[in-house]
Amino acid sequence: MEKQEQATAVEQQYLWAVGLDTEAFPPESLIGDRYRVISSQIVVDTDAYSLPELPLEFQTYVVSYLKLSRLSLHLPRPYGLLLIGEELNLSEVFLLENVPIDRQGKLCPTLAEAWAEASALRQINLLWQVLNLWQPLAEQNMARTLIDFKLVRVDGMWVRLLELQADVAAVHISQLGDIWVQWLDLAKPEIAEPIAEFFYSLGRGEYDINSAIAYLDQMTLKVVENQPLTVRIASASDVGQQREHNEDACYPDVKRQKRAEQADSLRDRLAVVCDGLGGHEGGEVASSLAIKTLEQQLKTLLQQAENDPDFSSQGFIAQLEMVARVVNNQIVAINDQQQRQAQQRMGTTLVMAVMPRPNGKMSNEVYVVHVGDSRLYCVTKDNLRQVTLDDDVATRETTLGYNFYAYSSQRIDGGALIQALGTRSSDMLVPRVQRFFIDEDCLLLLCSDGLSDFDRIEQIGDRYLLPVLSENKPLDRSCQDLIDQANELNGHDNITVALMRCRFAPIDPEEDQVGEDGIPATTSTAEEEADTEDIQPETEEQAGALARTSLDSQASDNIEPELMDIDSAKTEFAVPKQTNSAFIIILILVALILGSGLAAMQFPQVKDWVRQNLPVNLQKFVP
């Protein structure tokens, strides 16, 4: 019981009160008999289980917040809107959640403050994030926010905005150069010269957004060349407590956890989780086909990235989107062939983390491809951040500016998916690709909703995720612990996790050996090898043609329930099972009896020994 209470404890959520009169509401006072002031404009909701107050209509700036809330890694999200005072003298207090406030209720440092303490890699990364926020904020006339040093904060390796400010006059990215040039004296020596050139050129208006971002991309790659980066990946899956079949799938496959069993081009660079939809006769087919197709496609794509002298992030993103559509087309083809309609159509969610090596060089760049409600989280020593947003009705209603998320999520259909791979044609699919750089040791967690439902990740993160970084806890054991926790706290659905640990440290061969020895080896059959070594289609059309030649056999192999032992897919790799030695002896004896051992049985001494040592129920096979 104590363990359960610890796991379900909810961390305090701090809100930022825009427009609050701090003199009228000092610390410990209540706003509207509900929100307690901690300090300045930082408040907490004393009744978090009730919906916050909202007016009947939203002003334009509130709608801008809602539309930008998809940038949840960096921007606050509207929480409530209070009207305080008498009817003729009302003041508005706008409450924001997901704000840059630490666990102690203190504001995170400003970008200017964090710059001085940052490593060279982080200094570049922080500027890169600001530039990537410029365009979406400019579209909502909020770009002025980025030139207000009080509003741009740093939470670990993430740039996060405290609140938004509307553009009262024209703004240009050259203003960023004028501000940043003041920080040159604090730039790390290894980047001092190129960053100075960049700041002055930016201030002179010689860069647009895209070229400025590209310049920092190149700077990052040069810095990473001199820093060892080690990536290791493990995965696990479980049927859960209430389902009869496991419709999830993942890469690396749960039966191929040894690094030596994974393709060279994918090893330590790819993690995928798919959660199948459509029941036992559909979800399993969709998720397993998605993994197989992704594995084939990514082999080719990552090899091309290594050998492409003109590699660009925009081109790679476009190719990742195309790969998602290739998977979608294959599942759609099976649905159409089997005349599945509406809810009967099989499909799958997708969350995938890919780390390419442009021109064969190590990179700290992560691309996240996402469709549905499987999630990716990033864990560092400072914080745990959800990187993806679910493709559900509640998120759509919020990002369209229709309502606050707290209200949208209360809809009966709030958690219903608005898209998944395979349910509709590719021209209606919007795969979301996010890109970010890591500049410190971190852990990426990919998981199906069997683990993430009911905010379980936030509740168990300190206990089961941080030790992977702080104590070098083995990844296979961590995967199993997460599944155990999901079964204990949730258990209503299949559970699949993949962990991608990134460390700025040299490879530790001993660690790899321990990790691999902790997982039973599996022997690949010729058919399994063929599955992963097929001819790689270079275009979507070729992939579709290649898929159609084997869809019938794949579907028939996967859809028949009596041919599949779903429970055997449950992950039990953390503690290898010990084989009974007597059982091995019996197997050997049976093989002797049924094979060439028949000749030996002609000798009376052999026959008598076998009869004495063989179980009674097997003696009937002795000639």
Salt bridges, closest charged atoms under 4 A:
GLU11 OE2 - ARG103 NE 3.67
GLU28 OE1 - ARG36 NH1 3.69
ASP45 OD1 - ARG34 NE 2.76
GLU97 OE2 - ARG77 NE 2.98
ASP155 OD2 - ARG160 NH1 2.63
GLU206 OE2 - ARG204 NE 2.82
ASP217 OD2 - ARG435 NH2 2.59
GLU225 OE2 - LYS361 NZ 3.25
ASP264 OD1 - ARG267 NH2 2.69
ASP268 OD2 - ARG232 NH1 3.06
ASP268 OD2 - ARG259 NH2 2.63
GLU284 OE2 - HIS280 ND1 2.09
GLU295 OE1 - ARG256 NH2 3.34
GLU306 OE2 - ARG269 NH1 2.71
ASP336 OD1 - ARG345 NH1 3.14
GLU365 OE2 - ARG435 NE 2.21
ASP382 OD2 - LYS381 NZ 3.57
ASP390 OD2 - ARG375 NH2 2.81
ASP391 OD1 - ARG432 NE 2.95
GLU397 OE2 - ARG396 NE 3.43
GLU397 OE1 - ARG411 NH1 3.33
ASP413 OD1 - ARG411 NE 2.85
ASP439 OD1 - ARG122 NH2 2.71
GLU440 OE2 - ARG122 NH2 2.69
GLU440 OE1 - LYS381 NZ 3.09
ASP453 OD2 - HIS492 NE2 2.82
ASP462 OD2 - ARG103 NH1 2.83
ASP481 OD2 - LYS473 NZ 2.54
ASP481 OD1 - ARG477 NH1 3.78
GLU488 OE1 - LYS3 NZ 3.73
ASP493 OD1 - ARG243 NH1 3.24
GLU511 OE2 - ARG501 NH2 2.24
GLU511 OE1 - ARG503 NH2 2.72
ASP512 OD1 - ARG232 NE 2.75
ASP512 OD2 - ARG259 NH1 3.66
ASP531 OD2 - LYS292 NZ 3.75
GLU533 OE2 - LYS299 NZ 3.50
GLU572 OE1 - LYS577 NZ 2.91
